[in-house]
Amino acid sequence: VQLQASGGGLVQAGGSLRLSCAPSTGTFSTFTMGWFRQAPGKEREFVAAMRWSNGGTFYAASVKGRFTLSREYAKNTLYLQMNSLKPEDTAVYYCSFTERSPIASWLNSPGAYDYWGQGTLVTVSS
């Protein structure tokens, strides 16, 4: 599975960006997609995830209320709408995918995902 992610860029604090991600090929009966991010010198951290079968969403506490996941079901495309961006949101954002259905407590772990996109840089200036 190859993931195509896009939408990063430079934005001022308080601004918005929307990231998108979709598997380039394949037909899947069920899967989970998510976003992680990695800032320079820091470990990769969970941002948000969605169970495709029922649209259930999960968010990191640091982004809850500011970031929102949505999907275009027919195109298997996941969107991450990021509002009220802060300088600390600056990172490379990675899309992730698994055909499994990880339990909720595992969804925020990179090990729950089997495939990763190439990463898209989000820079928030103060």
N, C-alpha and C positions, 0 to 999 in steps of 0.2 A: 504494500500500500504506500503510495506516495502522497504526501499532503502538500497542498498548495496554499500557502498563507500569504496574506498581503494586508496593506493598510497602515503600516507604521509610518512615522514621520516626526517632524519637529513641531511642537505646539507650545504655546505659553501656558503657564499655570492657570488653572480655571477653565481651560479649553477642553475640546472633545476630539476623539478619534474613534474610528471604527475599524476593527480588524476582522478579517474573514478567513475562513479555512475550509477546505473541502478535499476529500480524497479524490485523486485524479482518475482512478479507475476502480472497478469492482462493484459488485452487488452484495449488499450486506443485509442480513435479516435483523440484526440488532447490533448496536455498538454504543460506545461511550466516547465522547470527544471532550477535550479540555484545553485549557490554556495554563501554561506555566510562564514564569519570567525569571531572568537571571541578570542581576546588576553586576557591574565590575567588582570582582573580589568577593562576591557573595555566592551562596549556593542557589541552585534552582529552587524556586518556590512556587507553590500552587496558587493559581489565581481563581479559576472557575472551571466547572465541568457540567456537562449535560448528558443525561441518559436519553438516547434518541428514541427509544420505544415509547416513553411517556412524557418526554420533555422536562423531566425533573431536573432541577438545577441546584448547584452547590457553589458557594462562594467563600473565598477567604475573608476573614473578618476585616482585613485591611482595605478591601474593595467593596464590601457589601454596602448597597445604597448608592454607590457611584458607578459601578460597572453592571451591565446587564447583558445576559446571553439571550440570543434569539436564533431562529433557524429558518432556512428555506428548505422545507421538507423534501420537495421534489428533486432538489439539486444536492441534497446531503451537505448543505453549506451551513456552517456555524458562524455566527457573528458575535463579536464582543464589542459592545458599545461602551466606550469609556468616557465618562463625563467628570467634570470637576477634577481634572487631572492635577496632580501635585508633582513637584520635582522628584520626590521619592518613588514615583511610578516609573521613572526612567529605567529602562532595562531592555534587553532583547526578549521578545515574547515568542514563545514556542507553542505551536499547536500540537496536540497529542491525540492519539487514537488507539482504541482497543476494541476488538470484537467481543471481549468478555464484558461482564457486568459486575464490576468490582463493588464490594459492599461499601457503604457510605464512608466508613472510617478509613477505607483504603484509597478512596478516590483522589485524595490530596497527595498521594505518593507517586513520584515519577515511576516507580517500579510497577505500578498498576497498568501502565501503557506500553504498547508494543511498537508503536510507530510515532515518529516525530517529524514535524516540518523543519524547514531550514532556519527559521527564526526571522523575526522582523523587528527592527529597532524602533523603539519609542523613546523620544527625548522630550522631556518637559522642562522648559526654561523658567526660571523664577523671575 
